[in-house]
Amino acid sequence: MPLRSVISKLSMGALALAAASAITPAAYAAAPESNDPIKIALFDWTSVNLNAKILGGILEKLGYTVEYPTADYLSSLTTGLTNGDIDVGLEFWDTTAGEAMKASDATGQTERLGKLGPKAKEEWWFPEYMKEKCPTLPDWHALLDATCAASFSTAETAPKGRYLGGPVTWEGFDDERVAALKLPFTVIHAGTDAAMFAELDSAYQRKAPIMLWIYSPHWAPAKYKGEWVQFPEYTPECYNDPKWGVNPDAKYDCGKPHGEIWKYSWNGMKDKWPVAYKVAKAYTIDTDELNKMSGEIDLDGKKPEDVAAAWIAAHEADWKAWAQ
């Protein structure tokens, strides 16, 4: 019998004992049903780690032990959530994790807990001042012009334009998109999320050329004036059928998908930690609130734990209701 099954059966016994001895009607009075730590994944961008600290802080107030292992974004869906390394992940974006989520669902060992709340958008983005050099932007055809592309170049990419992509763990198929659309650009991947936005800030202050991966929800689209490139609209066929789209010989000849942001758990969570499971399933957050708090961390230098604690205090009535 798999170790997780053994743990689940043992924890059910512990839950029954706890329920029998409970003397208060509050549903969360019996928490924690198990003293084993609930492992909430940290990834390599600010908002997901803030959400992890908010959910973890709530669970700690309900009596649970919480750990925060750092995990790989995409592979965690089919490894970490199935092998015991993590129990909960709070931001899996339709924009980049669609295929990985399908593979996770197919394992039968994970559960999609529902939508986080904010809508996901990720795409190539440029500051508005770059339209002086490329006036037909945001239409992607502008990038085919050698002069326009060169205006986004740096010493390492000239005469090709430079596109600053996210960390390689995010995937996003930007190298494939450049090849499929025959764009005269070189893709350079940022080492970290923080490094990518630090470079944006530096370029923006100097009105220097930059084209990079910007996503929402995030504070950047509100702070900086710019636009997303308008590529051919994404369809599943674009990523799966070379014959689809403007290049009949290549996939990825379109923009990135957009959609929802999903929460996931190990499928044994509902049996081992029923109240924590209810809270994780109910947890949602407002887009503007998430953007503001992420900015407090990235721009104002606040600690994620402090920002999370403030949210938990302000929303106490909400999360206590989730635990009922």
Secondary structure, 3 states (H helix, E strand, C coil): CCHHHHHHHHHHHHHHHHHHHCCCCCHHHHCCCCCCCEEECECCCHHHHHHHHHHHHHHHHCCCCEECCECCCCHHHCCHHHHCCCCEEEEEEHHHHHHHHHHHHHHCCEEEEEEEEEEEEEEEEEEHHHHHCCCCCCEHHHHHCHHHHHCCCCCCCCCCEEEEECCHHHCCCHHHHHHHCCCCEEEEECCCHHHHHHHHHHHHHHCCCCCEEEEECCCHHHHCCEEECECCCCCHHHHHCCCCCCCCCCCCCCCCCCEEEEEEEECCHHHHCHHHHHHHHHCCCCHHHHHHHHHHHHCCCCCHHHHHHHHHHHCHHHHHHHCC
